[in-house]
Structure formats: C-alpha cells, structure tokens
Amino acid sequence: MATHLPWWRTDGVILTAILHAGPVEFIYYWLHRALHHHFLYSRYHSHHHSSIVTEPITSVIHPFAENLAYFTLFAIPMLTTLFIRKSSVAALYGYIFYIDVMNNMGHCNFEFFPKKLFSIFPQLKYLSYTPSFHSLHHTKFRSNYSLFMPMYDYIYGTVDTSTDATYENCLKRAKEAADVVHLTHLTTLDSIYQLRLGFASLASNPQTSKWYLRLMWPFTMCSMFITWIIGRAFILESNTFSDLKVQSWIIPRFTTQYLLKRQSMTLNNLIEEAITEAELSGVKVISLGLLNQTQELNAYGELYIRRFPQMKIKIVDGSSLAAAIVLNSIPKGTNQVFLRGKFNKVAFAMANALCKRNVQVAVLHKDELKELQRRVTKSKGNLALSPINSPKIWLVGDGWDEDEQLNASEGSLFIPFSHFPPKKMRKDCFYHYTPAMITPTTFMNLHSCENWLPRRVMSAWRIAGIIHALERWNVHECGHTILCIKKVWEASIRHGFQPLKIPTNQASIGSDY
C-alpha cells in the first residue's frame, strides 16, 4: 500500500486533517483527562509534569506506556489514508512535521503568536493552542487538556479562566535589551532547519546538505514564502558573556537574493531598519555578518553611517579580526602565499601586513598584481606573479575559479578569508575553516552551530562586535576603515577566544601580526 505514493493528493490531505481534528484530538482529550486521575497520574503522567517550567525537550518526556498510546493515536490518520489508498508523501510527512512542530511549540514556554492573527481569524483559538495555553496546563494541572486544538476544552468547559489574560500578559513582556547584536541572514533554503527553531539534531552540527531534507520540500517552499512576508529581522539567539547581553538577529532573506542587484534596495532597507531598531533599543554595537556588509551592497556598512551620522550605535564589519585570524593561521616560516579570489578590504589588509613581514604575496594575473601594487602602500617588492602550482599556502576569497585547486601542488593549505567556505576538491590538500575562533567556556547559551562552523566556534565577524563592545572602542569599523590588526587579535585572545587548530602538523605563526 505504501509503494508508489503520489507526492500530493488533495482528498488525502483533507482526510488526514479531519481524522486528526476528530478521532485523534477527541480520544487524546479524554485520555489526557484520565491520565490526570490520581491513580494514573502518580504512576505515569507525573513524570511529564515534573517540568513545571517547560522547554521543547519536555514534549517527548513520557513513560513508555504513554508513548505507545500516543504513537497509536497519531497512526490513525496515516494508516487510514494508506489503507484506503488516499495517502501521499505530502500527507504523511506533513502530518509528522505538524505533530513535531506543534508539540515543541506548545512546550517552548515563549509566547510568540501575534494578537493580530487572532483578530483576523478569531476561530483560530479553537483550532490551535499557543505556548501560554499549554503552559497553564503545566502550572494548574486541571485545565487545558487538549492536544493541539483547544476546541474540546471549550466544548467540555475545561479551559482555564485565566487563559486569555495569561496570553495578553505574555505579549506585554518587556523586551530584553541587548548590548551587542550580530546581524546575519539565511544561506540556503535548507538553512531554516539549521536554526534553533528548526531541528536540534541539525542545528547542533555544522551545516551540510542532507538527502532527507529534499522530502521536506513543501515546507521548505512554504518557509521561503514566509520569508517574503516577514518584513523585518528577528532574534535568532540570545547569549551572555562578560556582563554583555549578546543577540543574533537574522534578516529573512537567502544568499541567492543577496546576489541579485534588483534586491539591493530591499536588502538595504531591511538592514537599515534593523540598525535603527537596535539604536532605539540601546544596543551599543552591531556587527554585520555574511553578505550584509559587502562593497557592492553598502560599501562595507558605510552607507548607514552617511545616512545617520548622529547615531550612537557602532557599526562593525569585522574585517580587522578576519584578517588577523587568517594571518595567524599561516604556518610559521612561510615566505610566500598565493592570493586568489575577489580582492576586498580583508585581502588588502592581509597583503599589507604580509609585505611588512617580508612575506611574498603572489597572484596569478597581471591585472591583479597592478591592483595590489596600487592598494598596498609598503610592498617592499614583495608582490609578484607566480605559477599556479608553485605556492603551498593559498589565501582564498570569494569569486575565484575553484577548479584552480586541481593545479595546486600536493599538500597545499587553503585558508579562506571569505564568509563562505570553498568547495573541497582535493583529498591530498588541507583546508582551513573560514575565519573563526573557539569561544570561551563562559559564553552562555551557545548550543547551535553557526552555519558550517563546529560547535562553540564563532565567526570572526560575530566575535568582532563583541570585542568592540568589551574594549569600548568608540569608533565605527566600516567603509575602508581597518583597525590595528595586532591590537584586535590581542584583545580577542585576552578575552578568552582561542584560534582554531590548523589541520596540518605545522604550528601557526602566533601573534606576529
């Protein structure tokens, strides 16, 4: 019966919804009430209610007998539609996804349902519970028994009398003001599952493409449309470190949209609104991550300084620390590096620092050499052309032909100075991470991975804003401004951030730069 399922069947999806709203919700309601009888509660359900202050993991903490009963209930719509041959891939995976999302949402202990939604659709209160609705069940025990749809609580009079007032009060909570904000954006369509709001198993690991996420395409496409509807940045993560309140905000747009010139005005407006909101909230420093700070989009953030010259918040693009991390990742004793990719302020800062240390910076083309000679003030004759197979240390950015790796000599080390990691095409070469450092153990609430970086590793651009605030530097780091690379590096080390190990047996330069 389950073979050759169609991707979509409208009648099957509708039937799944009816079976859930009818038998599943009805049986669950009375089962749940029975579990609150003192005989069953003391033997089974009290285990789940040991969490008075709930969190998403609470949703799956049940004794085996309860789990068995719930799985049997949830199987009713899926097995019924399969048996009568009206099922589809969308109905099966959609229903599982719905159960998981609603279950976690009800236990997240954070009310985020906008009041406007219930004003437009007043009947929604019978079809979908909210986190505050279920939170009352965990604090008062004898009310709000429904699974996901409160209609049976309303029918049988078990809705807690303080439900509406609790919901209103939760929405009126004071907004937590941050000291530092890191403004980033979504990368690929699948990156929504990498967020803490997505799958914990994915968020706790570096971002990679998973085959099974292709089966989630209906929800992936829905999320893409939702990003178009959401008109502002939202909080992704909140942390604390050294008396600082640190937040990551995310622009609801994808990397592909940043690469479209026609999107530039929209993206700049979104970034500008986020900076303005941060300024009004009393944020001291905002760092621009990923493509929120390119030369083409906003001149490395200088556009916003020109528009709002009186604002107090400091804008940081993180280029100084990114350059420092790359320079301190170059193996000791290196006398030549090969610079590939589109030149930006990080590339020019590195080239200047390397030439001062009498390290030759080699490029492949004459026009690249001329550009470096024009921008590097004290080259001391350390800028040169080089054959592609000669250098062993490659500094790579965005916009280079990644097939050039195939001509690199065996054992070459590729060190990115870009936001995005290069494609690894050689098994006999080594690849460093994009500019990043290991966070101190005192950095709290850092559970998910930042894009493709390992756990508790943070990008240079995100760290830069934190260091800026800790050091109380009263300057912007945007436009063509580069701070003292050595000073920024020493400050990051002093505050407990540690360099990532190079995936070779060679030792790093240390703090020579």
Salt bridges, closest charged atoms under 4 A:
ASP11 OD2 - ARG9 NH2 2.62
ASP11 OD2 - LYS86 NZ 3.22
GLU25 OE2 - HIS20 NE2 2.86
GLU66 OE1 - HIS45 ND1 3.04
GLU66 OE1 - HIS62 ND1 3.25
ASP160 OD1 - LYS140 NZ 3.46
GLU168 OE1 - LYS115 NZ 3.18
ASP179 OD1 - LYS284 NZ 2.83
GLU237 OE2 - ARG196 NH1 3.45
GLU237 OE1 - ARG462 NH2 2.78
GLU272 OE1 - ARG307 NH1 2.18
GLU277 OE2 - LYS175 NZ 2.56
GLU277 OE2 - ARG232 NH2 2.90
GLU296 OE2 - LYS342 NZ 2.19
GLU302 OE1 - ARG306 NH1 3.74
ASP317 OD2 - LYS345 NZ 2.68
GLU368 OE1 - ARG340 NH1 2.91
GLU404 OE1 - ARG340 NE 2.81
ASP428 OD1 - ARG426 NE 2.76
GLU450 OE1 - ARG462 NH1 3.48
GLU471 OE2 - ARG494 NH2 2.78
GLU471 OE2 - HIS495 NE2 2.64
